[in-house]
């Protein structure tokens, strides 16, 4: 098998995993960025593609045995919720990335949307498309709020260091903070000419705030 064939096989695996895990475009791009620093498979090396596959397997992707046709994506709302929940767990937004934890959160969220009556399981939630869509949007908005706050916290720290050390360039400050796990990598840092590195922090709980 040629390198080109290996690349095509890796891309196919990632495509299947994306469907199996129910990832929407936003969650998928965020996952690629977290794992490799790139948000497109087209820009990745074969090694980086395999790194993505390894990550997808860790979060629940189960490749089908050869010779069997992979199932078509069902496009369920709860599948998208699961993918977002896993991604939130990977970056430290939620401590428990299990199905049980997601179901408990969905019950509380659906209760707030449904006059105090929560849905006991994700499967039952799926049967009410309107309510499921609302709960999914609540989850997305929660993720956005936390990410915005984290970014504000990190930029505040960068500004503090810049004030204390005016002789340092912003790029150098950001690089030093990233290297010492004081902040996480953000796409906005690419404007400074920086790229995400495997050594940078990808989980908020790993940051060293002292």
FENSUL-V870866 format. One record per backbone hydrogen bond with DSSP energy under -1.0 kcal/mol. NH is the residue of the N-H (numbers start at 1). CO is the residue of the C=O. Records with the same first field share a line. If there is no record, write none. Layout:
NH: CO, CO
//
This chain:
6: 2
7: 3
8: 4
9: 5
10: 6
11: 7
12: 8
13: 9
14: 10
15: 11
16: 12
17: 13
18: 14
19: 15
20: 16
21: 17
23: 18
28: 24
29: 25
30: 26
31: 27
32: 28
33: 29
34: 30
35: 31
36: 32
37: 33
43: 40
44: 41
49: 45
50: 46
51: 47
52: 48
53: 49
54: 50
55: 51
56: 52
57: 53
58: 54
59: 55
60: 57
61: 56
68: 65
80: 76
81: 77
82: 78
83: 79
84: 80
85: 81
86: 82
87: 83
88: 84
89: 85
90: 86
91: 87
93: 88
102: 98
103: 99
104: 100
105: 101
106: 102
107: 103
108: 104
109: 105
110: 106
111: 107
112: 108
113: 109
114: 110
116: 111
117: 114
125: 121
126: 122
128: 125
132: 128
133: 129
134: 130
135: 131
136: 132
137: 133
138: 134
139: 135
140: 136
141: 137
142: 138
143: 139
144: 140
145: 141
146: 142
147: 143
148: 144
149: 145
150: 146
151: 147
152: 148
153: 149
154: 150
155: 151
156: 152
157: 153
158: 154
159: 155
160: 156
161: 157
162: 158
163: 159
164: 160
165: 161
168: 165
173: 169
174: 170
175: 171
176: 172
177: 173
178: 174
179: 175
180: 176
181: 178
182: 177
189: 186
190: 187
191: 188
192: 189
193: 190
194: 189
200: 197
204: 91
206: 203
207: 204
208: 181
//
